[in-house]
Amino acid sequence: MVERDDTFVPKNSRPRWGLTRYVAAATLARAADGGGVVAIILVVSTSGAPGWLTGLLGASITAPHLLGPFIARRLDTARDGRNVIAFACLIHGATLAAAVLLYPVVWPILTALLLFASGLFGPFLTGGISSRLPAIASQDQHGQRRAQGWDVATYGLGATIGPSIVAIVSVWSTPTIAALVLAGGTFAAAALVRLLPYAPAASAAADVPRPLRTLRIMAASGPLRRTLYLTMIVALSVAVLPIVAVSSTASLGEAAGAAAALVAAYGIGSLAGSVGVMIRPLRRDADVLMPYLALIVAAALVAVLLAPNLTLAVVAYAAAGIANSYFFAATLAARSEYSPAAARGQIFIWVGALKITAGSAGTAAAGALIGTALHLPTILAAGIATAAAVVAIIDRRFSSPGPR
């Protein structure tokens, strides 16, 4: 088993307001990452382009997240990782801005390439920024986990604020201007990242593993292996909820617009869960907590499945959001505490990239299955989350300690 790595920057070397700057930078960056695909879809669809082109260009900015880990090694080898993340924010924003500005006057393939470049750096705005948190929060576990609650909140805020900015600015102006506003947010995030506390490279560049070697390290480490597959399965499971929300309103005896209330309830629950982690941080070993929190997520999905009316469905969606926030906080703790220092940045990005990929797969699968049987996606989601949690409990019980 990989031992905890508690080598953080000494408390007295952390500038005041470091966590405040972190929250601002992370929220701005994640709003751009979360809203970018919505902006692209609106830009293309409002231009009168065919649906296949809208889907292709939307996928051009999301699919490259999976390749992010293959350029993430620089985050662990750099003398100052802040420069790497700030550069990624600038490239993400610049290529997004160039794509929407040039879309009307260039071949779609050129727009797709610009969006591909933007998406390639997306994982640095999610997992990459999270890898800086151990150097910012107080050195004790309680302080670290309280800060991880703030980090969970920035993901929720980014996922809410980004699409909201696109919707509001598109109505007030155009989707192109909305995309440019998001790009401007990444430039501001880059400046704030540079103001975060400095943390020196944990290892010499020669000691930092290559991307595939990092993946093998994760597979060989019990806690990191369980973090990876539990994160992916839970992300895939909760990704069915927006599709189910839209399709289930009729069975609840409500108009289609009620789906917005269900999705909003999940978002509010997510934010409430992150506040709960801030107020009362997780105390037990993250490796022990993750599978049990995954079971709670599965139970919330069962509640969604069984809800007989809109009121109880809203409660169930909110409960799913709360449970997922606690689970996410536990996975952040596991990544921070069990990652070897030489590969911490890569591990954060690997898990984040594969989580996004799994979530996309869950949404696609729900869309494909919902026409077969209304409740099938939720049943399968709850089932695989439960199975993964049980496997993780057994895996932990029979895992033997191994080298870092």
For each residue, the residues with C-beta under 8 A, 3 or more apart:
1: 221 222 223 399 400 401 402
2: 217 221 222 223 224 338 339 340 402 404
3: 338 404
4: 337 338
5: 337 338 339 340 341 344
6: 139 337
7: 202 341
8: 134 135 137 139 144
9: 13 14 134 135 197 198 199
10: 13 14 139
11: 14 138 139
12:
13: 9 10 197 198
14: 9 10 11 18 135 136 197
15: 18 197
16:
17: 20 21
18: 14 15 21 22 136 196 197
19: 22 23 136 137 147 150
20: 17 23 24
21: 17 18 24 25 192 195 196
22: 18 19 25 26 129 132 133 136 147 150 151 196
23: 19 20 26 27 150 153 154
24: 20 21 27 28 189 192
25: 21 22 28 29 129 189 192 193 196
26: 22 23 29 30 129 130 151 154 155 158 189
27: 23 24 30 31 154 157 158 161
28: 24 25 31 32 185 186 188 189 192
29: 25 26 32 33 89 92 125 126 129 158 185 186 189 193
30: 26 27 33 34 125 126 129 154 155 157 158 159 162
31: 27 28 34 35 157 158 161 162 165 182 185
32: 28 29 35 36 92 93 96 125 158 162 182 183 185 186 189
33: 29 30 36 92 122 125 126 158 162
34: 30 31 37 38 158 159 160 161 162 163
35: 31 32 38 39 161 162 163 164 165 166 178 182
36: 32 33 39 40 61 96 118 119 122 162 179 182
37: 34 40 41 58 61 62
38: 34 35 41 42 162 163 166 167
39: 35 36 42 43 96 100 166 170 175 178 179 182
40: 36 37 43 44 57 58 60 61 99 100 115 179
41: 37 38 44 45 54 57 58
42: 38 39 45 46 166 170 175 178
43: 39 40 46 47 100 103 175 176 179
44: 40 41 47 49 53 54 57 58 103
45: 41 42 49 51 54
46: 42 43 174 175
47: 43 44 103 104
48:
49: 44 45 53 54 108
50: 53 54
51: 45 54 55
52: 55 56
53: 44 49 50 56 57 108
54: 41 44 45 49 50 51 57 58
55: 51 52 58 59
56: 52 53 59 60 108 112
57: 40 41 44 53 54 60 61 108 111 112 115
58: 37 40 41 44 54 55 61 62
59: 55 56 62 63
60: 40 56 57 63 64 111 112 113 115 116 119
61: 36 37 40 57 58 64 96 115 116 118 119 122
62: 37 58 59 65 119 122 356 360
63: 59 60 66 116 119
64: 60 61 67 68 116 117 118 119 120 122
65: 62 68 119 120 122 123 352 353 356 357
66: 63 69 353 354 356 357
67: 64 70 71 120 353
68: 64 65 71 72 120 121 122 123 124 349 352 353
69: 66 72 123 211 214 215 346 349 350 353
70: 67 211
71: 67 68 74 120
72: 68 69 75 76 123 124 128 211 345 346 349 350
73: 76 77 208 209 210 211 214 346
74: 71 77 78 84
75: 72 78 81 84 85 124 128 131 345 346 349
76: 72 73 81 201 202 203 208 342 343 344 345 346
77: 73 74 201 205 208
78: 74 75 81 83 84 201
79: 200 201
80: 83 84 198 200
81: 75 76 78 84 85 131 132 199 201 345
82: 85 86 132 193 194 196 198
83: 78 80 86 87 194
84: 74 75 78 80 81 87 88 124 128
85: 75 81 82 88 89 124 125 128 129 132 190 193
86: 82 83 89 90 190 191 193 194
87: 83 84 90 91 190
88: 84 85 91 92 121 124 125 128
89: 29 85 86 92 93 121 124 125 186 187 189 190 193
90: 86 87 93 94 186 187 190
91: 87 88 94 95 117 118 121
92: 29 32 33 88 89 95 96 118 121 122 124 125 186
93: 32 89 90 96 97 118 182 183 184 185 186 187 190
94: 90 91 97 98 183
95: 91 92 98 99 114 115 117 118 121
96: 32 36 39 61 92 93 99 100 114 115 118 179 182 183 186
97: 93 94 100 101 179 180 183
98: 94 95 101 102 114
99: 40 95 96 102 103 111 114 115 118 179
100: 39 40 43 96 97 103 175 176 179 180
101: 97 98 176 180
102: 98 99 105 106 110 111 114
103: 43 44 47 99 100 106 108 111
104: 47
105: 102
106: 102 103 110 111
107: 110 111
108: 49 53 56 57 103 111 112
109: 112 113
110: 102 106 107 113 114
111: 57 60 99 102 103 106 107 108 114 115
112: 56 57 60 108 109 115 116
113: 60 109 110 116 117
114: 95 96 98 99 102 110 111 117 118
115: 40 57 60 61 95 96 99 111 112 118 119
116: 60 61 63 64 112 113 119 120
117: 64 91 95 113 114 120 121
118: 36 61 64 91 92 93 95 96 99 114 115 121 122
119: 36 60 61 62 63 64 65 115 116 122
120: 64 65 67 68 71 116 117
121: 68 88 89 91 92 95 117 118 124 125
122: 33 36 61 62 64 65 68 92 118 119 125 126 356
123: 65 68 69 72 126 127 128 349 352 353 356
124: 68 72 75 84 85 88 89 92 121 127 128 129 349
125: 29 30 32 33 85 88 89 92 121 122 128 129 186 189
126: 29 30 33 122 123 129 130 155 349 352 356
127: 123 124 130 131 348 349 350 351 352 353
128: 72 75 84 85 88 123 124 125 131 132 345 348 349 352
129: 22 25 26 29 30 85 124 125 126 132 193
130: 26 126 127 133 151 332 335 348 352
131: 75 81 127 128 134 344 345 347 348 349
132: 22 81 82 85 128 129 135 136 193 196 199
133: 22 130 136 137 144 147 148 151 332 336
134: 8 9 131 137 144 199 336 344
135: 8 9 14 132 196 197 198 199
136: 14 18 19 22 132 133 147 196 197
137: 8 19 133 134 143 144 146 147 148
138: 11 142 143 144 147
139: 6 8 10 11 143 144
140: 143 144
141: 144 145 337
142: 138 145 146 281 283
143: 137 138 139 140 146 147
144: 8 133 134 137 138 139 140 141 147 148 333 336 337
145: 141 142 148 149 277 281 282 283 329 333
146: 137 142 143 149 150 277 278 281
147: 19 22 133 136 137 138 143 144 150 151
148: 133 137 144 145 151 152 277 281 329 332 333 336
149: 145 146 152 153 274 275 276 277 278 279 281 329
150: 19 22 23 146 147 153 154 274 278
151: 22 26 130 133 147 148 154 155 329 332
152: 148 149 155 156 270 273 274 277 325 328 329 332
153: 23 149 150 156 157 271 274 275 278
154: 23 26 27 30 150 151 157 158
155: 26 30 126 151 152 158 159 328
156: 152 153 159 160 267 270 271 274 325
157: 27 30 31 153 154 160 161 271
158: 26 27 29 30 31 32 33 34 154 155 161 162
159: 30 34 155 156 162 163 267
160: 34 156 157 163 164 267 271
161: 27 31 34 35 157 158 164 165
162: 30 31 32 33 34 35 36 38 158 159 165 166 182
163: 34 35 38 159 160 166 167
164: 35 160 161 167 168
165: 31 35 161 162 168 169 178 181 182
166: 35 38 39 42 162 163 169 170 175 178 179 182
167: 38 163 164 170 171 178
168: 164 165 171 172 178
169: 165 166 172 173 174 175 177 178 181
170: 39 42 166 167 173 174 175 177 178
171: 167 168
172: 168 169
173: 169 170 177 178
174: 46 169 170 177 178
175: 39 42 43 46 100 166 169 170 178 179
176: 43 100 101 179 180
177: 169 170 173 174 180 181
178: 35 39 42 165 166 167 168 169 170 173 174 175 181 182
179: 36 39 40 43 96 97 99 100 166 175 176 182 183
180: 97 100 101 176 177 183 184
181: 165 169 177 178 184 185
182: 31 32 35 36 39 93 96 162 165 166 178 179 185 186
183: 32 93 94 96 97 179 180 186 187
184: 93 180 181 187 188
185: 28 29 31 32 93 181 182 188 189
186: 28 29 32 89 90 92 93 96 125 182 183 189 190
187: 89 90 93 183 184 190 191
188: 28 184 185 191 192
189: 24 25 26 28 29 32 89 125 185 186 192 193
190: 85 86 87 89 90 93 186 187 193 194
191: 86 187 188 194 195
192: 21 24 25 28 188 189 195 196
193: 25 29 82 85 86 89 129 132 189 190 196
194: 82 83 86 190 191
195: 21 191 192
196: 18 21 22 25 82 132 135 136 192 193
197: 9 13 14 15 18 135 136
198: 9 13 80 82 135
199: 9 81 132 134 135
200: 79 80
201: 76 77 78 79 81 204 205
202: 7 76 341 342 344
203: 76 207 208 341 342
204: 201 207 208
205: 77 201 208
206:
207: 203 204 342
208: 73 76 77 203 204 205 342 343 346
209: 73 213 214 217 342 343 346
210: 73 213 214
211: 69 70 72 73 214 215 346 350
212: 215 216
213: 209 210 216 217
214: 69 73 209 210 211 217 218 343 346 347 350
215: 69 211 212 218 219 350
216: 212 213 219 220
217: 2 209 213 214 220 221 224 340 343 347
218: 214 215 221 224 225 227 228 347 350
219: 215 216 225 228
220: 216 217 225 402
221: 1 2 217 218 224 225 338 402 404
222: 1 2 225 226 287 395 396 399 402
223: 1 2 226 227 286 287 334 338
224: 2 217 218 221 227 228 334 335 338 339 347
225: 218 219 220 221 222 228 229 395
226: 222 223 229 230 287 290 291 334 392 395 396
227: 218 223 224 230 231 286 287 290 331 334 335 338 351
228: 218 219 224 225 231 232 350 351 354
229: 225 226 232 233 388 391 392
230: 226 227 233 234 290 291 294 327 331 388 389 392
231: 227 228 234 235 331 351 354 355 358
232: 228 229 235 236 354 355 357 358
233: 229 230 236 237 294 358 384 385 388
234: 230 231 237 238 294 297 324 327 385 388
235: 231 232 238 239 355 356 358 359 362
236: 232 233 239 240 358 359 361 362 365 381 384
237: 233 234 240 297 298 301 362 381 382 384 385
238: 234 235 241 297 301 320 324 359 362 381
239: 235 236 242 358 359 360 361 362 363 366
240: 236 237 243 244 362 363 365 366 377 378 380 381
241: 238 244 245 262 263 266 304 317 320
242: 239 245 246 263 363
243: 240 246 247 363 366 367 370 377
244: 240 241 247 248 304 366 370 377 378
245: 241 242 248 249 259 262 263 266 317
246: 242 243 249 256 259
247: 243 244 250 370 374
248: 244 245 251 252 259 262 313 374
249: 245 246 252 254 255 256 257 258 259 262
250: 247 253 254 256
251: 248 374
252: 248 249 258 307 308 309 310 313
253: 250 309 310
254: 249 250 258 310
255: 249 258
256: 246 249 250 259
257: 249 260
258: 249 252 254 255 261 262 310
259: 245 246 248 249 256 262 263
260: 257 263 264
261: 258 264 265 310 314
262: 241 245 248 249 258 259 265 266 310 313 314 317
263: 241 242 245 259 260 266 267 317
264: 260 261 267 268
265: 261 262 268 269 314 315 317 318 321
266: 241 245 262 263 269 270 317 318 320 321
267: 156 159 160 263 264 270 271 321
268: 264 265 271 272 318 321
269: 265 266 272 273 317 318 319 320 321 322 324 325
270: 152 156 266 267 273 274 321 322 324 325
271: 153 156 157 160 267 268 274 275 321 325
272: 268 269 275 276 318 321 322 325
273: 152 269 270 276 277 321 322 323 324 325 326 329
274: 149 150 152 153 156 270 271 277 278 325 329
275: 149 153 271 272 278 279
276: 149 272 273 279 280 322 325 326
277: 145 146 148 149 152 273 274 280 281 282 325 326 329
278: 146 149 150 153 274 275 281
279: 149 275 276
280: 276 277
281: 142 145 146 148 149 277 278
282: 145 277 286 289 326 329 330 333
283: 142 145
284: 288 289
285: 288 289
286: 223 227 282 289 290 330 331 333 334 337 338
287: 222 223 226 227 290 334 338 396
288: 284 285 291 292 396
289: 282 284 285 286 292 293 330
290: 226 227 230 286 287 293 294 327 330 331 334 392
291: 226 230 288 294 295 388 389 390 392 393 396
292: 288 289 295 296 389
293: 289 290 296 297 323 326 327 330
294: 230 233 234 290 291 297 298 327 385 386 388 389 392
295: 291 292 298 299 385 386 389
296: 292 293 299 300 323 326 327
297: 234 237 238 293 294 300 301 320 323 324 327 385
298: 237 294 295 301 302 382 383 385 386 389
299: 295 296 302 303 323 382
300: 296 297 303 304 316 319 320 322 323 324
301: 237 238 297 298 304 305 320 378 381 382 385
302: 298 299 305 306 382
303: 299 300 306 307 312 315 316 319 320
304: 241 244 300 301 307 313 316 317 320 378
305: 301 302 375 378 379 382
306: 302 303 316
307: 252 303 304 312 313 315 316
308: 252 312
309: 252 253 312 313
310: 252 253 254 258 261 262 313 314
311: 314 315
312: 303 307 308 309 315 316
313: 248 252 262 304 307 309 310 316 317
314: 261 262 265 310 311 317 318
315: 265 303 307 311 312 318 319
316: 300 303 304 306 307 312 313 319 320
317: 241 245 262 263 265 266 269 304 313 314 320 321
318: 265 266 268 269 272 314 315 321 322
319: 269 300 303 315 316 322 323
320: 238 241 266 269 297 300 301 303 304 316 317 323 324
321: 265 266 267 268 269 270 271 272 273 317 318 324 325
322: 269 270 272 273 276 300 318 319 325 326
323: 273 293 296 297 299 300 319 320 326 327
324: 234 238 269 270 273 297 300 320 321 327 328
325: 152 156 269 270 271 272 273 274 276 277 321 322 328 329
326: 273 276 277 282 293 296 322 323 329 330
327: 230 234 290 293 294 296 297 323 324 330 331
328: 152 155 324 325 331 332
329: 145 148 149 151 152 273 274 277 282 325 326 332 333
330: 282 286 289 290 293 326 327 333 334
331: 227 230 231 286 290 327 328 334 335 351
332: 130 133 148 151 152 328 329 335 336
333: 144 145 148 282 286 329 330 336 337
334: 223 224 226 227 286 287 290 330 331 337 338
335: 130 224 227 331 332 338 339 344 347 348 351
336: 133 134 144 148 332 333 339 344
337: 4 5 6 141 144 286 333 334
338: 2 3 4 5 221 223 224 227 286 287 334 335
339: 2 5 224 335 336 343 344 347 348
340: 2 5 217 343 344 404
341: 5 7 202 203 344
342: 76 202 203 207 208 209
343: 76 208 209 214 217 339 340 346 347
344: 5 76 131 134 202 335 336 339 340 341 347 348
345: 72 75 76 81 128 131 348 349
346: 69 72 73 75 76 208 209 211 214 343 349 350
347: 131 214 217 218 224 335 339 343 344 350 351
348: 127 128 130 131 335 339 344 345 351 352
349: 68 69 72 75 123 124 126 127 128 131 345 346 352 353
350: 69 72 127 211 214 215 218 228 346 347 353 354
351: 127 227 228 231 331 335 347 348 354 355
352: 65 68 123 126 127 128 130 348 349 355 356
353: 65 66 67 68 69 123 127 349 350 356 357
354: 66 228 231 232 350 351 357 358
355: 231 232 235 351 352 358 359
356: 62 65 66 122 123 126 235 352 353 359 360
357: 65 66 232 353 354 360 361
358: 231 232 233 235 236 239 354 355 361 362
359: 235 236 238 239 355 356 362 363
360: 62 239 356 357 363 364
361: 236 239 357 358 364 365
362: 235 236 237 238 239 240 358 359 365 366 381
363: 239 240 242 243 359 360 366 367
364: 360 361 367 368
365: 236 240 361 362 368 369 377 380
366: 239 240 243 244 362 363 369 370 377 381
367: 243 363 364 370
368: 364 365 371
369: 365 366 372 373 376 377 380
370: 243 244 247 366 367 373 374 376 377
371: 368
372: 369 376
373: 369 370 376
374: 247 248 251 370
375: 305 378 379
376: 369 370 372 373 379 380
377: 240 243 244 365 366 369 370 380 381
378: 240 244 301 304 305 375 381 382
379: 305 375 376 382 383
380: 240 365 369 376 377 383 384
381: 236 237 238 240 301 362 366 377 378 384 385
382: 237 298 299 301 302 305 378 379 385 386
383: 298 379 380 386 387
384: 233 236 237 380 381 387 388
385: 233 234 237 294 295 297 298 301 381 382 388 389
386: 294 295 298 382 383 389 390
387: 383 384 390 391
388: 229 230 233 234 291 294 384 385 391 392
389: 230 291 292 294 295 298 385 386 392 393
390: 291 386 387 393 394
391: 229 387 388 394 395
392: 226 229 230 290 291 294 388 389 395 396
393: 291 389 390 396 397
394: 390 391 397 398
395: 222 225 226 391 392 398 399
396: 222 226 287 288 291 392 393 399
397: 393 394
398: 394 395
399: 1 222 395 396
400: 1
401: 1
402: 1 2 220 221 222
403:
404: 2 3 221 340
